[in-house]
Amino acid sequence: MTRPTQVWPEEFAARYRALGYWRGETLGDMLRATAARWPDRDAVLFDGGRWSYAELDARVDRLASAFVRLGFRPGDRVLVQLPNIPEFIAVVFGLFRADVLPVFVLPAHRRAEIEHFGRHADAVGYVIPDTFGGFDYRSLAREVRSSIPSLRHVIVVGDAEDHTPYAGLEATPVGPLPPVDPSSVAFLQLSGGSTGFSKLIPRTHDDYLYSVRESAAICGLDETSVFMATLPIGHNFTMSSPGILGALYAGSAVALTRSPVPDVAFPIIERFRVTITGLVPPLALIWEQAARTTTADLSSLKVLQVGGAKLTAELARRVREAFPQAILQQVFGMAEGLVNYTRLDDPEERLIHTQGRPISPDDEVRVVDDEGREVSPGKAGHLLTRGPYTIRAYYNAPDANARAFTADGFYRTGDVVSRDEDGYLTVLGRATDMINRGGEKVSAEEIEDHLIAHPQVHDAVVVAVPDPYLGERTCAAIVPRGEAPKPAALKAWIRQRGLAAYKIPDQIVVVDSFPETAVGKTSRRDIRAALRAQLSAPSQAAPGA
């Protein structure tokens, strides 16, 4: 099997090394250095106890030795599908030290996704829990083994049944480990987006560690911080922005919650005195409401990050009100590379209205029109980027690479943004979320912001549905807060806010909740498909005014 690679042109790589961005350190080295500095400090906090840095480092060495003894070779790929449990951290660092590449799949993935990722990556191993959330992953593993020819080992945390038990691997004596090249690919992540199967993103030790170190500094992490992994732990946001890796680099503690719901997560914040965590906007809505009535002590929380999708200004204000002791930090990034943060000392209006500026002075950002011409500050355009931690290619995906990257190496993110003169970005939507209503372009996010401002609207998604006259018309699906507003009254209310007439939703429907992706983002694809099916049914009346 060919080892995945990620290659920057030599003149770029040389500059990134000369500037100290790439330091020739591996992820396994990073953990060892932190453990040497603070061996007795808490590294991982969880329901069943805590691991010190020395204990975590020792577990990692034993697991790395076990992977080598199982026959895993440098460059092999292993699917890791674990929830937010301490074994996730031990497993992935064990793989890093064995020079084996984790492929981070999410607990919500099922047979179709696992078979796709396993075949595409030529995975030789698969690490799972026995059960989680009422689902038996051992049965899933039996189903997919026959369709992934390369798969040799299934490792189970918990009752392994006929698979390999994780517990036995932790008892392996430490043996020789292979050398690891810091410029080599460390792991494969999944691309974002909600259409089709995700692509595989090869990230190197050098490039990823640079983003981790800088993220930890931007977010103010130090040895007194406690980061809580609230979202799925294998997601890029939870891994590195600053995530568990930023925390382990800074000597902070990582607290784990198995569920992000307030009834579970808030007591973890109180128990372990969590200082920072990250949410996606739909979860922020839930937390914002729960924080107003909870009896849990949340006073330790100093930074509340929201990212993974656009945070509207109205919701940003609500979060600020519900967590007055915490700084709201907006995070806008992608597993392919570029990450933007609002800074902790930014003025209020910047925290509310922008999604931050890039990590690095060498993050090259272009905002261009449909013809590829740069637009002036404040104007909307397509976001392109390249830099010291943004990939130059997906793994084994030539067609996708031709679409996603320019000839000179810029990544086409698919986001529509505006950029101010200080480099701060405001996300206006995905290119596919720009609705072409009879030639007028409507930003779904802009209309959602107005809808969410209504006191009877909990959340809102605006999508395009086919129209024989306009080509596309706008349909707003809302989740009500209490009694649902009448569609006609809601339209009138939006109109009173001074919006152009063509931006008023053509239809408004009321739903109980939105379908979500595996990491908790609102799935526009599923909402759009459901609405189109409903609206095209000949015997069904239109679902709203």
C-alpha positions in Angstrom: 0.0 0.0 0.0 1.2 3.5 -0.9 1.7 5.7 2.1 -0.3 9.0 1.9 1.7 12.1 1.4 1.2 15.8 1.6 3.8 17.9 -0.3 4.3 21.7 -0.4 6.5 23.2 -3.1 10.1 23.3 -1.8 10.3 27.1 -1.7 7.3 27.2 0.6 8.4 24.4 2.8 11.9 26.0 3.2 10.3 29.3 4.2 7.9 27.7 6.7 10.9 25.9 8.4 13.0 29.0 8.4 10.3 31.0 10.1 10.0 28.3 12.8 6.5 27.2 11.8 7.6 23.7 11.1 10.0 22.6 13.9 10.7 19.0 13.1 8.7 17.6 16.0 6.2 14.8 16.0 2.9 14.6 17.8 4.3 11.7 19.9 7.3 13.9 20.8 5.1 16.7 21.8 3.3 14.6 24.4 6.5 13.2 25.7 7.9 16.7 26.2 4.9 17.8 28.2 5.0 14.6 30.3 8.7 15.2 31.1 7.9 18.8 32.2 4.8 18.1 34.3 4.7 14.3 35.0 2.3 14.5 38.0 -0.1 17.1 36.5 -3.6 15.9 35.5 -3.7 15.2 31.8 -7.1 13.5 31.3 -10.2 13.8 33.5 -13.2 11.6 33.1 -16.1 10.0 35.0 -14.0 7.0 36.1 -11.0 9.0 37.4 -7.9 10.8 36.0 -4.6 10.1 34.3 -1.5 12.1 35.0 0.8 13.0 32.2 3.3 10.4 33.3 0.6 7.7 33.3 -0.8 8.8 29.9 2.7 8.8 28.4 3.4 5.3 29.7 0.1 3.9 28.4 0.9 5.4 25.0 4.3 3.6 24.8 2.7 0.3 25.7 0.0 0.7 23.1 2.5 1.8 20.4 4.5 -1.4 21.2 1.3 -3.5 21.0 0.5 -2.1 17.6 3.9 -3.0 16.3 3.6 -6.5 17.7 0.2 -6.9 16.0 2.0 -6.3 12.7 1.0 -2.7 12.0 3.7 -1.2 9.8 4.8 2.4 9.4 2.3 4.2 7.1 -0.6 1.7 7.8 -4.0 3.1 8.3 -6.4 2.4 11.2 -10.0 3.5 11.5 -10.6 5.1 15.0 -14.3 5.3 15.9 -14.3 6.0 19.6 -16.5 8.4 21.6 -15.2 10.9 24.1 -13.4 8.4 26.4 -9.8 8.5 27.6 -8.9 5.5 25.5 -9.3 7.6 22.4 -6.3 9.8 23.5 -4.2 6.8 24.4 -5.0 5.0 21.1 -4.2 7.9 18.8 -1.0 8.8 20.5 0.0 5.1 20.4 -0.6 5.0 16.7 1.4 8.3 16.2 4.4 6.7 18.0 4.1 3.5 16.0 4.0 5.6 12.8 0.6 4.3 12.0 -2.0 6.7 10.7 -5.3 7.1 12.5 -8.3 7.7 10.2 -10.8 9.7 12.4 -14.3 8.5 11.8 -17.2 9.7 14.0 -19.4 7.6 16.3 -22.4 8.4 14.2 -21.0 6.8 11.1 -22.5 3.5 10.1 -21.9 0.8 7.5 -21.9 2.8 4.3 -19.5 5.4 5.6 -17.2 2.9 7.4 -17.0 0.7 4.3 -16.2 3.7 2.1 -13.5 5.1 4.4 -12.0 1.7 5.1 -11.7 0.8 1.4 -10.5 4.2 0.4 -7.8 4.3 3.1 -6.9 0.5 2.8 -7.4 0.3 6.5 -5.7 -2.6 8.3 -7.2 -1.9 11.7 -10.5 -0.6 13.2 -10.8 0.6 16.9 -14.3 0.8 18.4 -16.1 0.7 21.7 -18.2 -2.3 22.5 -21.4 -0.2 22.6 -22.2 3.5 22.7 -25.5 5.3 22.6 -27.4 2.1 22.5 -25.5 0.9 19.3 -23.4 -2.2 19.1 -20.2 -1.4 17.2 -19.0 -5.0 17.3 -21.9 -6.1 15.1 -21.0 -3.2 12.7 -17.4 -4.4 12.6 -18.5 -7.9 11.6 -20.6 -6.5 8.8 -17.8 -4.4 7.3 -14.9 -6.8 7.6 -15.9 -8.8 4.5 -16.1 -5.6 2.4 -12.7 -4.1 3.4 -10.2 -6.6 2.1 -7.2 -5.0 3.9 -8.8 -5.1 7.4 -7.0 -7.5 9.7 -7.7 -6.4 13.2 -10.7 -5.0 15.1 -9.8 -3.7 18.5 -12.6 -3.2 21.0 -12.7 -1.0 24.2 -14.9 -3.0 26.5 -16.3 -6.5 26.0 -14.6 -7.5 22.8 -16.5 -10.8 22.1 -14.8 -12.3 19.1 -12.6 -9.3 18.4 -9.2 -8.2 19.9 -9.6 -6.7 23.4 -8.1 -3.3 24.0 -7.3 -4.2 27.7 -4.9 -6.8 26.6 -2.9 -4.4 24.5 -2.4 -2.0 27.4 -0.4 -4.7 29.2 2.1 -5.1 26.4 5.8 -4.6 27.5 7.4 -1.6 25.9 9.6 -2.5 22.9 11.4 -0.8 20.1 9.4 1.7 18.1 10.1 2.9 14.5 11.5 6.4 13.8 8.8 8.9 12.8 9.5 11.6 10.2 8.0 15.0 11.3 7.3 15.9 7.7 5.3 12.7 7.0 1.5 12.4 7.2 0.4 11.8 10.8 -3.3 11.0 10.2 -6.2 11.3 7.8 -9.2 13.4 8.7 -12.5 13.7 6.9 -13.5 16.6 4.8 -16.5 18.7 5.9 -19.6 19.3 3.8 -22.9 17.6 3.7 -23.1 16.1 0.2 -21.7 12.7 -0.7 -18.9 10.9 1.1 -16.2 12.9 2.8 -12.8 13.0 1.2 -9.6 12.1 3.2 -7.3 14.8 4.3 -3.7 14.0 5.0 -2.1 16.2 7.7 1.5 16.1 8.6 3.1 16.3 12.1 4.8 19.6 11.2 1.9 21.4 9.7 -0.7 20.3 12.3 1.5 21.0 15.3 2.1 24.5 14.1 -1.7 25.2 14.1 -2.0 23.5 17.5 0.8 25.5 19.1 -0.6 28.8 17.8 -4.1 27.9 18.6 -3.1 27.2 22.2 -1.5 30.6 22.5 -4.4 32.5 20.8 -6.8 30.8 23.2 -4.8 31.5 26.3 -4.1 27.9 27.3 -1.5 27.2 30.0 -0.9 24.6 32.7 -3.8 25.9 34.8 -6.4 25.5 32.0 -9.0 22.7 31.7 -10.3 22.1 28.2 -13.5 20.0 27.9 -14.0 17.9 24.8 -17.8 18.5 24.3 -18.2 17.8 20.6 -17.0 14.5 19.1 -13.4 14.1 20.0 -12.2 13.0 16.6 -13.5 16.1 14.9 -10.9 18.7 13.8 -12.4 21.5 16.0 -12.2 19.3 19.1 -8.8 18.0 18.2 -6.9 21.2 17.5 -8.7 24.5 17.8 -7.1 24.4 20.4 -8.8 21.1 21.3 -7.3 18.2 23.1 -4.0 18.6 21.3 -3.6 22.2 22.2 -4.4 21.4 25.8 -1.8 18.6 25.9 0.8 20.8 24.3 0.2 23.6 26.9 0.2 21.2 29.9 -3.6 21.8 30.5 -6.0 19.1 31.6 -8.5 17.5 29.2 -11.9 16.8 30.6 -14.2 14.4 28.8 -18.0 14.4 28.6 -19.7 11.5 26.9 -22.7 13.7 26.0 -22.9 17.4 25.1 -26.4 17.9 26.6 -26.4 20.4 29.5 -27.6 17.8 32.1 -24.5 15.8 31.5 -21.9 18.5 30.5 -22.7 21.2 33.0 -21.9 18.9 36.0 -18.6 18.1 34.3 -17.8 21.8 34.1 -18.5 22.2 37.8 -16.7 19.1 38.9 -13.4 19.6 37.0 -13.6 23.5 36.9 -13.5 23.6 33.1 -12.1 26.9 31.7 -12.7 26.5 28.0 -14.8 24.4 25.6 -16.1 24.5 22.0 -19.7 24.2 20.7 -21.4 24.3 17.3 -24.3 26.8 16.9 -27.2 24.3 17.4 -25.7 23.1 20.7 -24.9 26.7 21.7 -28.7 27.4 21.4 -29.4 24.6 23.8 -26.7 25.6 26.2 -27.8 29.2 26.1 -31.3 28.3 27.2 -30.1 25.8 29.9 -27.6 28.2 31.4 -30.3 30.6 32.4 -31.9 28.0 34.8 -29.2 25.6 35.7 -28.1 25.0 39.3 -24.6 23.9 38.2 -21.7 26.2 39.0 -20.4 27.3 35.6 -18.2 30.2 37.0 -14.9 28.5 36.0 -15.8 28.8 32.3 -13.7 31.6 30.9 -13.8 31.0 27.2 -16.8 29.6 25.3 -15.9 28.9 21.6 -18.5 28.5 18.9 -17.5 27.3 15.5 -18.1 24.6 12.9 -20.8 26.6 11.2 -21.8 30.3 11.0 -22.8 31.8 14.3 -25.4 34.5 13.7 -25.1 37.8 15.5 -28.4 37.3 17.3 -27.3 34.0 18.8 -23.9 35.4 19.6 -25.6 38.1 21.7 -27.7 35.5 23.5 -24.7 33.4 24.3 -22.9 36.4 25.7 -25.9 37.1 28.0 -26.3 33.5 29.2 -22.5 33.1 30.0 -21.5 36.6 31.2 -18.4 35.3 32.9 -17.0 33.8 29.7 -15.5 35.4 26.6 -17.3 34.3 23.4 -14.7 33.3 20.9 -15.8 32.6 17.3 -13.9 30.0 15.4 -14.1 29.5 11.6 -12.0 26.9 10.1 -11.8 23.7 8.1 -10.1 20.3 8.4 -8.2 21.2 5.2 -6.3 23.9 7.1 -7.1 27.6 7.6 -8.4 28.5 11.0 -9.7 31.9 12.1 -10.3 33.1 15.6 -11.7 36.2 17.2 -9.1 37.2 19.7 -9.8 37.2 23.4 -9.2 41.0 23.7 -11.3 41.9 20.6 -14.0 44.6 21.0 -17.5 43.4 21.5 -18.8 44.2 18.0 -16.0 42.2 16.5 -16.8 39.2 18.7 -20.4 39.4 17.7 -20.2 40.2 14.0 -17.1 38.5 12.7 -15.7 34.9 12.6 -12.1 36.1 13.3 -8.9 36.4 11.5 -6.3 33.7 10.5 -3.8 32.1 12.8 -0.7 32.8 10.8 0.8 35.9 9.2 1.6 33.5 6.3 -2.0 32.4 5.8 -2.6 33.8 2.4 -6.2 34.7 1.9 -8.0 35.8 -1.3 -11.6 36.8 -1.6 -12.6 36.7 -5.3 -15.6 37.1 -7.5 -17.0 34.5 -9.8 -14.3 35.3 -12.4 -11.5 34.9 -9.9 -10.8 38.7 -9.5 -10.0 40.1 -6.0 -12.9 42.0 -4.5 -12.4 45.1 -2.3 -12.7 45.0 1.5 -16.2 44.5 2.7 -17.4 43.0 -0.5 -18.7 39.4 -0.7 -16.6 36.8 -2.6 -15.3 33.3 -2.6 -12.7 32.4 0.0 -9.4 30.9 -1.3 -6.4 30.2 0.9 -3.0 28.6 1.1 -0.4 28.6 4.0 1.8 26.6 6.3 -1.0 24.3 7.6 -3.4 24.2 4.7 -3.2 21.1 2.5 -2.3 21.0 -1.1 -4.2 17.9 -2.0 -6.7 15.3 -0.8 -5.7 11.7 -0.5 -6.1 9.7 -3.8 -8.8 12.1 -5.2 -7.5 13.6 -8.5 -11.0 14.8 -9.6 -11.7 16.5 -6.3 -8.2 18.0 -6.3 -8.7 19.5 -9.7 -11.9 21.2 -8.5 -10.7 22.2 -5.0 -7.2 23.6 -5.7 -6.0 26.3 -8.1 -3.0 25.8 -10.3 -0.9 27.9 -7.8 -2.0 25.9 -4.8 -4.8 27.9 -3.3 -7.6 25.8 -1.7 -11.1 26.8 -2.8 -13.0 26.5 0.5 -16.5 26.9 -1.0 -17.3 29.6 1.5 -18.6 33.1 0.6 -17.1 35.7 2.9 -16.3 39.4 3.2 -13.0 40.6 4.7 -12.4 43.9 6.4 -9.2 45.9 6.2 -7.9 44.3 9.4 -8.2 40.8 7.9 -11.3 39.7 9.9 -13.7 37.5 8.0 -17.5 37.5 8.1 -19.0 34.3 6.7 -21.9 35.0 4.5 -22.6 31.3 3.6 -21.5 28.5 1.5 -21.5 29.1 -2.2 -24.3 26.6 -2.5 -26.3 28.4 0.2 -26.5 31.5 -2.0 -30.0 31.2 -3.4 -30.5 32.5 -6.9 -34.1 33.8 -6.8 -34.9 35.0 -10.2 -31.4 36.4 -10.7 -31.3 38.0 -7.2 -28.8 36.4 -4.9 -30.1 35.8 -1.4 -27.8 34.8 1.5 -29.4 32.0 3.6 -27.5 33.0 6.7 -28.5 36.7 6.4 -32.2 35.7 6.5 -31.6 33.2 9.3 -30.1 35.9 11.4 -33.3 38.0 11.1 -35.5 35.0 11.8 -33.6 34.0 14.9 -34.0 37.5 16.2 -37.8 37.0 16.6 -38.7 36.1 20.2 -40.8 33.1 19.1 -38.1 31.5 16.9 -35.6 29.1 18.5 -33.6 28.3 15.3 -34.0 28.7 11.6 -32.7 27.3 8.3 -33.3 28.9 4.9 -33.0 26.7 1.8 -33.7 27.0 -1.9 -36.6 24.9 -3.4 -37.3 24.6 -7.1 -39.6 27.2 -8.6 -40.9 27.0 -12.3 -40.8 30.8 -12.6 -38.0 32.0 -10.4 -35.7 29.0 -10.8 -35.4 28.9 -7.0 -37.5 30.4 -4.2 -36.7 30.7 -0.5 -38.2 28.5 2.1 -37.6 29.1 5.8 -37.9 26.2 8.2 -38.2 27.3 11.8 -38.1 25.6 15.2 -40.4 27.7 17.4 -39.6 29.0 20.9 -42.9 28.2 22.7 -46.0 29.0 20.6 -45.1 29.1 16.9 -45.6 32.5 15.1 -48.0 32.6 12.2 -46.0 32.5 8.9 -47.7 35.7 7.6 -47.0 37.5 10.8 -43.4 36.4 10.8 -43.0 37.7 7.2 -44.5 41.0 8.2 -42.1 41.2 11.2 -39.1 40.6 9.0 -40.3 43.1 6.4 -40.5 45.7 9.2 -36.7 45.2 9.9 -36.0 46.9 6.6 -35.1 43.9 4.4 -35.4 44.1 0.6 -38.6 42.6 -0.5 -36.9 39.8 -2.5 -35.2 38.6 0.7 -38.5 37.9 2.5 -38.9 34.1 2.6 -41.4 32.9 0.0 -42.6 30.2 2.4 -42.2 29.5 6.1 -42.7 26.0 7.6 -42.6 25.1 11.2 -40.7 21.9 12.3 -40.0 20.3 15.7 -36.2 20.0 15.1 -33.6 19.9 12.3 -31.7 16.8 11.1 -28.0 17.0 12.1 -24.7 15.7 10.8 -22.5 13.4 12.8 -20.8 16.3 14.6 -24.0 18.1 15.4 -24.2 20.6 12.6 -27.6 21.4 11.0 -27.8 19.3 7.8 -29.0 21.6 5.1 -28.9 18.7 2.6 -31.4 16.7 4.6 -33.7 19.7 5.2 -33.6 20.7 1.5 -34.3 17.1 0.4 -37.2 16.8 2.8 -38.7 20.1 1.8 -38.4 19.4 -1.9 -40.1 16.0 -1.5 -42.9 17.6 0.5 -43.4 20.5 -1.8 -43.3 18.3 -5.0 -46.0 15.9 -3.7 -49.0 16.6 -5.9 -51.6 15.7 -3.3 -50.2 17.8 -0.5 -50.9 21.4 0.3 -48.2 23.9 0.7 -46.7 23.6 4.2 -46.9 27.3 5.2 -47.7 30.7 4.0 
